[in-house]
Amino acid sequence: MLSGSNRQAASVASRPPEKLLENGCAPEGLPAAALPNSPVVSGYRSRDRWDFLRSSGGIGIATLLLFACALVVQPQSLSPSALSGMFPFAAILALVALGQTLVVQQGGIDLSVPGVVSLSGVIVSYYSSSEPGMGGSGMPVAIVYTVCAALLAGFVNGLLVSRARVAPIVATLGMNSVLYGVDVDISGGTPVQVPAALSHFVDFKILGLSTLVYIAIGMTAFVTFLVKKTVFGRRFEAVGASARASRAAGIVAERYQLVAYAGATLLYSMAGIFLAGLMQLPSAFQGDSYLMPSIAAVVLGGTSLFGGKGNLVAAAIAALFLTQLQQLVLTTGSSVGVQYLFQGGAIIVGVGVYSVKWNQLRGLLHRFGGRRLATEGADGMRS
């Protein structure tokens, strides 16, 4: 005869994986240890007082403090014209950060960001141009070419990582070089004017805000809903937490890793198209400045670099934080090197806040303090 707990564990083990993962946690009444192979149970830790810092609230407060600091230090960085110029670039970085977050949630990192963003701008400008010797295909066709090229790059990245077991850094770095080769081959290093319709679209304002802001907010809401509120999203996070445990639960982990890289390059492509519209004469290397900020936004947003749960909303807010920080540094007259120092410092601080296991550290300090007091008490009694 089976005991009550054993019968419950056997009942749970007999359920299909989608039922086990449906609620994102172990079934009610069953201890987490009864599901040792469950990617959800093994991937998520109990909430603690530091979870607020890892949530949207932490980076939200930091962003408000940054704006307050800017109001005191450099008020001109918050002028209507300055904010009007800053928000579109923050929206573009938010799109890139969303894509990077998807990849990092799968335990990877995408170094092909500059190549995808740059190639997207070159394709949409070259193939939509009616000048002699150019593509002359029109903007809709050029956008289709851009999206297809980005998805192809993402699928290749995903296949290399998930099927061929190539390290994400190696796979995406190689893809970045390939994309830059195609980029220079198409453009010849000469920028081409984007269609006026694209420039007008990205410059158009609704209630004083660029259309890119609304697009970034809409994409953040859509991707967040997809990852957080659907069965697909819960399995996606489960695979990121533990691909091996997910396979044991019957989930095809490679499928979700492939979707992560393809979805990421699609978001990079959108950012590249909009950036080309803002610049009007997109450079063949316009994406170079988006790699480090995208990683910094992911880290500041609270997504673990080891994969698993991610905070897409916080990553988008972190993009606003980093863009305003860059503008503040520029208005002070500081060099580009200072901007890189701030970005690197943001990554270090973010990793420290979000990766340290504060509960374990607090317990270790508590035990160390208890032993020290006991030792001092014993020495006092001997003396």
C-alpha positions as CSV (number, residue, x, y, z in Angstrom):
1,M,0.0,0.0,0.0
2,L,1.2,3.5,-0.8
3,S,1.1,6.3,1.8
4,G,-0.8,9.4,1.1
5,S,2.2,11.4,0.0
6,N,3.5,8.6,-2.2
7,R,0.1,8.3,-3.8
8,Q,0.0,12.0,-4.5
9,A,3.5,12.0,-6.0
10,A,2.6,9.0,-8.2
11,S,-0.5,10.8,-9.3
12,V,1.5,13.9,-10.2
13,A,4.2,11.9,-12.0
14,S,1.5,10.4,-14.2
15,R,0.2,13.7,-15.4
16,P,1.4,15.1,-18.7
17,P,4.1,17.8,-18.5
18,E,1.8,20.6,-19.6
19,K,-0.4,20.0,-16.6
20,L,2.6,20.1,-14.2
21,L,3.8,23.3,-15.8
22,E,0.4,25.0,-16.2
23,N,0.5,27.0,-13.0
24,G,4.2,27.6,-12.9
25,C,4.6,25.7,-9.6
26,A,4.3,22.4,-7.9
27,P,0.7,21.2,-7.4
28,E,-1.0,22.2,-4.1
29,G,0.0,20.1,-1.2
30,L,3.0,18.5,-2.9
31,P,6.5,19.5,-1.6
32,A,8.9,20.8,-4.2
33,A,11.2,17.9,-3.5
34,A,8.6,15.5,-4.9
35,L,9.3,17.0,-8.4
36,P,13.1,17.0,-8.5
37,N,13.2,17.0,-12.3
38,S,10.6,19.7,-12.7
39,P,12.3,22.7,-14.5
40,V,9.8,25.0,-12.9
41,V,10.4,23.9,-9.4
42,S,14.1,23.7,-9.8
43,G,14.3,27.0,-11.6
44,Y,12.4,29.3,-9.3
45,R,13.3,30.2,-5.8
46,S,11.1,31.5,-3.1
47,R,10.7,35.3,-2.9
48,D,12.6,37.3,-0.4
49,R,13.0,40.9,0.6
50,W,15.5,41.5,-2.3
51,D,13.1,40.5,-4.9
52,F,11.8,44.1,-5.0
53,L,15.2,45.2,-6.3
54,R,15.1,42.5,-9.0
55,S,11.6,43.7,-10.1
56,S,10.4,46.6,-12.2
57,G,10.1,48.6,-9.0
58,G,13.9,48.7,-8.3
59,I,14.9,50.0,-11.8
60,G,11.8,52.2,-11.8
61,I,12.9,54.0,-8.7
62,A,16.5,54.2,-10.0
63,T,15.2,55.9,-13.2
64,L,13.1,58.4,-11.2
65,L,16.2,59.2,-9.1
66,L,18.3,59.7,-12.2
67,F,15.7,62.2,-13.6
68,A,15.7,64.0,-10.3
69,C,19.5,64.1,-10.3
70,A,19.5,65.4,-13.8
71,L,17.0,68.2,-12.8
72,V,19.5,69.4,-10.3
73,V,22.8,68.8,-12.1
74,Q,21.9,69.5,-15.7
75,P,18.3,70.9,-16.1
76,Q,18.8,71.3,-19.8
77,S,18.9,67.6,-20.2
78,L,15.2,67.5,-19.3
79,S,14.1,70.3,-21.6
80,P,11.2,69.5,-23.9
81,S,13.6,69.4,-26.9
82,A,16.1,67.1,-25.1
83,L,13.4,64.7,-24.0
84,S,11.8,64.7,-27.5
85,G,15.2,63.7,-28.9
86,M,15.9,61.1,-26.2
87,F,12.7,59.1,-26.1
88,P,13.0,57.7,-29.7
89,F,16.5,56.3,-29.0
90,A,15.3,54.9,-25.7
91,A,12.5,53.1,-27.5
92,I,14.9,51.6,-30.0
93,L,17.2,50.4,-27.2
94,A,14.1,49.0,-25.4
95,L,13.3,46.8,-28.5
96,V,16.9,45.6,-28.6
97,A,16.9,44.9,-24.9
98,L,13.7,42.9,-25.2
99,G,15.4,40.6,-27.8
100,Q,18.5,40.3,-25.7
101,T,16.4,39.4,-22.7
102,L,14.8,36.5,-24.6
103,V,18.2,35.0,-25.4
104,V,19.6,35.6,-21.9
105,Q,16.5,33.8,-20.4
106,Q,17.7,30.7,-22.3
107,G,21.1,30.9,-20.7
108,G,22.8,32.5,-23.7
109,I,24.0,35.9,-24.9
110,D,23.6,37.4,-28.3
111,L,26.6,39.2,-29.8
112,S,25.1,39.5,-33.2
113,V,23.1,42.6,-32.2
114,P,25.4,45.1,-34.0
115,G,25.3,43.1,-37.2
116,V,21.5,42.6,-37.3
117,V,20.8,46.3,-36.5
118,S,23.3,47.6,-39.0
119,L,22.3,45.2,-41.8
120,S,18.6,46.0,-41.3
121,G,19.2,49.7,-41.8
122,V,21.3,49.0,-44.9
123,I,18.8,46.7,-46.5
124,V,15.8,48.9,-45.9
125,S,17.7,52.0,-47.3
126,Y,19.4,50.3,-50.2
127,Y,16.5,48.2,-51.5
128,S,13.9,50.9,-51.1
129,S,15.9,53.5,-52.9
130,S,15.0,54.4,-56.5
131,E,18.4,55.8,-57.3
132,P,20.3,54.2,-60.3
133,G,22.2,51.1,-59.2
134,M,20.1,50.6,-56.1
135,G,17.5,48.0,-55.3
136,G,14.5,50.0,-56.4
137,S,12.1,47.5,-54.8
138,G,10.0,49.9,-52.7
139,M,9.9,50.2,-49.0
140,P,7.4,47.3,-48.3
141,V,9.5,44.8,-50.2
142,A,12.6,46.2,-48.5
143,I,11.1,45.6,-45.1
144,V,10.2,42.0,-46.1
145,Y,13.8,41.5,-47.1
146,T,15.0,42.9,-43.9
147,V,12.8,40.7,-41.7
148,C,13.7,37.6,-43.7
149,A,17.4,38.3,-43.3
150,A,17.0,38.8,-39.6
151,L,14.9,35.7,-39.1
152,L,17.4,33.6,-41.1
153,A,20.3,34.9,-38.9
154,G,18.3,34.1,-35.8
155,F,17.4,30.6,-36.9
156,V,21.0,29.8,-37.7
157,N,22.1,31.1,-34.3
158,G,19.4,29.0,-32.7
159,L,20.3,25.9,-34.6
160,L,24.0,26.3,-33.8
161,V,23.3,26.7,-30.1
162,S,20.5,24.2,-29.6
163,R,21.4,21.5,-32.1
164,A,25.1,21.8,-32.7
165,R,25.8,22.7,-29.1
166,V,28.0,25.6,-30.1
167,A,28.6,28.1,-27.3
168,P,26.3,31.1,-27.7
169,I,29.2,33.6,-27.6
170,V,31.0,31.7,-30.4
171,A,27.9,31.2,-32.5
172,T,26.6,34.8,-32.3
173,L,30.0,36.4,-32.6
174,G,30.6,34.4,-35.8
175,M,27.1,35.4,-37.1
176,N,27.9,39.0,-36.3
177,S,31.0,38.9,-38.6
178,V,29.0,37.2,-41.4
179,L,26.3,39.9,-41.1
180,Y,28.8,42.7,-41.3
181,G,30.3,41.1,-44.4
182,V,26.9,41.1,-46.1
183,D,26.3,44.6,-44.8
184,V,29.5,46.0,-46.4
185,D,29.0,44.0,-49.6
186,I,25.6,45.5,-50.1
187,S,26.3,49.1,-49.1
188,G,30.0,49.4,-50.1
189,G,30.3,51.5,-47.0
190,T,28.3,54.3,-48.6
191,P,25.1,55.4,-46.7
192,V,21.9,55.7,-48.7
193,Q,19.0,58.0,-47.9
194,V,16.0,56.1,-46.5
195,P,12.5,56.8,-48.0
196,A,10.8,60.0,-46.7
197,A,7.8,58.0,-45.6
198,L,9.9,56.0,-43.1
199,S,11.5,59.2,-41.7
200,H,8.1,60.9,-41.4
201,F,6.7,57.8,-39.6
202,V,9.4,57.7,-36.9
203,D,9.3,61.5,-36.5
204,F,5.5,61.6,-36.2
205,K,4.3,62.5,-32.7
206,I,1.1,61.6,-30.8
207,L,0.5,63.7,-27.7
208,G,4.0,65.0,-27.9
209,L,5.6,61.5,-28.0
210,S,7.2,59.8,-31.0
211,T,5.4,56.8,-32.5
212,L,8.4,54.7,-31.6
213,V,7.6,55.2,-27.9
214,Y,4.1,53.7,-28.4
215,I,5.6,50.9,-30.5
216,A,8.1,50.1,-27.8
217,I,5.4,50.1,-25.1
218,G,3.2,47.9,-27.3
219,M,5.9,45.4,-28.0
220,T,6.9,45.2,-24.4
221,A,3.3,44.5,-23.4
222,F,2.9,41.9,-26.1
223,V,6.2,40.0,-25.4
224,T,5.5,40.2,-21.6
225,F,2.1,38.7,-22.1
226,L,3.5,36.0,-24.3
227,V,6.2,35.0,-21.9
228,K,4.3,35.5,-18.6
229,K,0.7,34.7,-19.3
230,T,0.7,31.8,-21.7
231,V,1.6,28.1,-21.5
232,F,4.2,28.7,-24.1
233,G,5.8,31.4,-22.0
234,R,5.9,29.3,-18.9
235,R,7.5,26.4,-20.8
236,F,9.9,29.0,-22.3
237,E,11.1,30.1,-18.8
238,A,11.2,26.5,-17.6
239,V,13.6,25.6,-20.4
240,G,15.7,28.5,-19.6
241,A,15.8,27.5,-15.9
242,S,16.9,23.9,-16.7
243,A,16.9,22.5,-20.3
244,R,17.8,19.1,-19.0
245,A,15.0,18.9,-16.5
246,S,12.6,20.3,-19.2
247,R,13.5,17.4,-21.5
248,A,12.9,15.0,-18.7
249,A,9.4,16.5,-18.3
250,G,8.7,15.9,-22.0
251,I,9.4,19.4,-23.4
252,V,11.4,19.9,-26.6
253,A,13.9,22.4,-25.2
254,E,15.6,23.0,-28.5
255,R,12.4,24.4,-30.0
256,Y,12.2,27.2,-27.4
257,Q,15.8,28.0,-27.7
258,L,15.3,28.4,-31.5
259,V,12.3,30.7,-30.9
260,A,14.4,32.8,-28.5
261,Y,17.1,33.6,-31.0
262,A,14.7,34.1,-33.9
263,G,12.4,36.3,-31.9
264,A,15.4,38.3,-30.7
265,T,16.7,39.0,-34.2
266,L,13.2,40.1,-35.3
267,L,13.2,42.7,-32.5
268,Y,16.7,43.8,-33.5
269,S,15.5,44.2,-37.1
270,M,12.6,46.4,-36.0
271,A,15.1,48.5,-34.0
272,G,17.4,48.7,-37.0
273,I,14.7,49.8,-39.4
274,F,13.5,52.5,-37.0
275,L,17.0,53.7,-36.3
276,A,17.6,54.0,-40.0
277,G,14.5,56.2,-40.2
278,L,15.8,58.4,-37.4
279,M,19.3,58.8,-38.9
280,Q,17.9,59.1,-42.5
281,L,21.4,58.2,-43.8
282,P,22.1,55.0,-41.9
283,S,25.7,54.0,-41.5
284,A,26.9,50.5,-42.3
285,F,27.9,50.3,-38.6
286,Q,25.0,52.0,-36.9
287,G,24.4,49.0,-34.6
288,D,27.9,49.1,-33.0
289,S,26.7,51.2,-30.0
290,Y,23.8,48.8,-29.0
291,L,25.6,45.7,-27.8
292,M,26.8,46.8,-24.4
293,P,23.7,48.9,-23.6
294,S,21.5,45.9,-24.5
295,I,23.3,43.6,-22.0
296,A,23.4,46.4,-19.4
297,A,19.6,46.8,-19.8
298,V,19.0,43.1,-19.3
299,V,21.2,42.9,-16.2
300,L,19.7,46.1,-14.7
301,G,16.2,44.7,-15.5
302,G,16.9,41.8,-13.1
303,T,17.2,38.9,-15.6
304,S,19.8,36.4,-14.4
305,L,22.6,35.8,-16.9
306,F,22.3,32.1,-16.0
307,G,18.8,31.9,-17.6
308,G,15.3,31.2,-16.3
309,K,12.9,34.0,-15.3
310,G,13.3,37.4,-16.9
311,N,11.7,40.8,-16.4
312,L,10.9,42.3,-19.8
313,V,9.2,45.4,-18.5
314,A,12.2,46.1,-16.2
315,A,14.6,45.7,-19.2
316,A,12.5,48.3,-21.2
317,I,12.7,50.7,-18.2
318,A,16.4,50.1,-17.9
319,A,16.7,51.1,-21.6
320,L,15.2,54.4,-20.6
321,F,17.5,54.7,-17.6
322,L,20.6,54.1,-19.8
323,T,19.5,56.4,-22.5
324,Q,18.9,59.3,-20.1
325,L,22.2,58.5,-18.3
326,Q,24.0,58.8,-21.6
327,Q,22.2,62.1,-22.3
328,L,23.1,63.4,-18.9
329,V,26.8,62.5,-19.4
330,L,26.8,64.2,-22.8
331,T,25.3,67.4,-21.4
332,T,28.1,67.6,-18.8
333,G,30.6,67.6,-21.6
334,S,32.2,64.3,-20.7
335,S,33.9,62.1,-23.2
336,V,32.6,58.8,-24.7
337,G,35.0,56.9,-22.4
338,V,33.0,58.1,-19.4
339,Q,29.8,56.8,-21.0
340,Y,31.5,53.3,-21.3
341,L,32.6,53.5,-17.7
342,F,29.0,54.2,-16.6
343,Q,27.7,51.3,-18.8
344,G,30.3,48.9,-17.4
345,G,29.6,50.0,-13.9
346,A,25.9,49.5,-14.4
347,I,26.6,45.9,-15.5
348,I,28.8,45.2,-12.5
349,V,26.3,46.7,-10.0
350,G,23.5,44.9,-11.7
351,V,25.2,41.5,-11.5
352,G,26.1,42.1,-7.9
353,V,22.5,43.0,-6.9
354,Y,20.7,40.4,-8.9
355,S,23.1,37.5,-8.8
356,V,24.2,37.4,-5.2
357,K,22.2,35.0,-3.1
358,W,21.5,37.5,-0.3
359,N,19.6,35.0,1.9
360,Q,22.6,32.6,1.9
361,L,25.0,35.5,2.5
362,R,23.0,36.8,5.4
363,G,22.9,33.3,6.9
364,L,26.6,32.9,6.5
365,L,27.3,36.3,8.2
366,H,24.8,35.3,11.0
367,R,26.6,32.0,11.6
368,F,30.0,33.7,11.5
369,G,28.8,36.4,14.0
370,G,27.4,33.7,16.3
371,R,30.6,31.8,16.3
372,R,32.6,34.9,17.0
373,L,30.4,35.8,20.0
374,A,30.7,32.3,21.3
375,T,34.5,32.3,21.0
376,E,34.7,35.7,22.8
377,G,32.4,34.4,25.6
378,A,34.5,31.3,26.1
379,D,37.7,33.4,26.2
380,G,36.1,35.6,28.8
381,M,35.2,32.7,31.0
382,R,38.7,31.3,30.9
383,S,40.2,34.6,31.8
